[in-house]
Each structure stands twice: as C-alpha cells, then as structure tokens.
Amino acid sequence: MEKVLFSAAFFVAYTIQAVTGFAGNIFAMPVGTHVMGLSSSVAVLNAMGFFACGLLAVINHKHIHWRELAKMTLGMLPFLALGIWLDTVLPLPVLLRIYGAIIVFIGVRNLLSKHQRFLPKWLLAVIVAAAGLIQGMFVSGGAFLVIYAVQKIKDKQQFRATLSALWAILNFLYAMLALYQGHFTSEVVMTVGICIPLAVIATFLGQAIQKRISQEKFLKLTYVLLLLVGIVLLAT
C-alpha cells in the first residue's frame, strides 16, 4: 500500500514537473521520506529527476536558453558545494522553515500583484547563489531559482526546457554522490524501475497539458506552485 501511495504521489508530482519545469521532487519528497526514509527517497528522486528532466530537456532541446542555462549552472555550483558542507554543521530544520516562509511571502506577493516585479541585477545574482546554497543544504533550491528564471526567461517553452536541463545536470551530480555513499540499495533500484514508466507517462502528459495553458496562466501557475512549495517546506 505504501508503494502505491508513493507511486501516485510521484506521478502527480512529476506531471506538475513536466508542466512547469520545477517542483517535482519537492512535492514527492514528503511521501517518499515517509515510505522509504530520507536517504533512499533522495536517491530515488535524484535518479528520477535526472531521467525525467533529461527526457523533457531532450524533447524540448530547441527551446533551451543555453546562455541562461550556463549562467544558472555556473552561478549555482560553487554555492551548491558550500551548501553540502553546511548541511553537516548548521541547524537545518530552523533554516528550512525560514526558507519556506520566504517562499510563501514571494508567492503571495506575486499572486496579488497586478504587474510582474523586476529585481535589480545584483539581487538576481544573489538569488542564484542562494538557490545553489539551498540546493546543497536541502536539495530544494528550485523555488529561489524560479524567482530568477521568471524574470530572465519570458517564454514558457524556454522556461520549462532550460530549467529541465539544469535539474538534469544537478540531479545527475546528486545521484552520483548517492551512489558513492552507497544509498542505491536493492529497494532503491527496484523503486527506480517502477518509477521509470510512470515518469515517461507523466512527462508526455505534462507536455500535452502545458500546450493548453497561456503564457499568463503559466506565470500564475508558477506563483501558485511557489506558494505551495513554501507551505510544504514549512510543514516538513
């Protein structure tokens, strides 16, 4: 029954991921942690994040904004490494809730605002660095990165494709780390095998859904998901 519950949560989360280009692992993580434990859940979702985001990026490769992909990747990686180290020395539960509260505030503010707010370049650079830091500490820096990407990548197709390519890169690095740490147990490998066909179906379903969503509705959906991500983080 627990495997069925995780499979359902995974399918819904990765359909959302395919529609918007982010938030899949954050929504799947609470159920995965309950069913398999934290380390096994992280290993499964990093492997599936690499597979599903890589598939979405390949399907939409013509829409990838390569310059922004390079800027986000290079901007995040040094702080990602720092975040992985800080994971061992800081009181993370408190920081996670502060992060969640910030994301809730940003989501609510943008939903209530009639016009998109534009941040200065220096603050966008800080946000990318913070996204890398939080990704390293909590494996959930996507919410901050979306704040940057929404301002820099206007087209929804480019937004989805570029973020998917970025998550494929980062999830691959995390999956390799989990493999090195011995987290790919027989249960993890079996769960990954179950999730692969679900990820394929979710990817193509999300691909079809996003084609029916206008640019304006896509932006609103992005902010709604930011709000939900913040609530999930506060509840974790």
Buried (B, 14 or more C-beta within 10 A) or exposed (E): EEEEEBBEBBBBBBBBBBBBBBBBBBBBBBBBBBBBEEBBBBBBBBBBBBBBBBBBBEBBEEBBBEEBBEBBBEBBBEBBBBBBEBEEEEEBEEBBBEBBEBBBEBBBEBEEEEEEEEBEEEEBBBBBBBBBBBBBBBBBBBBBBBBBBBBBBEEBBBBBBBBBBBBBBBBBBBBEBBBEEEBBEEBBEEBBEBBBEBBBEBBBBBBEBBEEBEEEEBBBBBBBBBBBBBBBBBEB
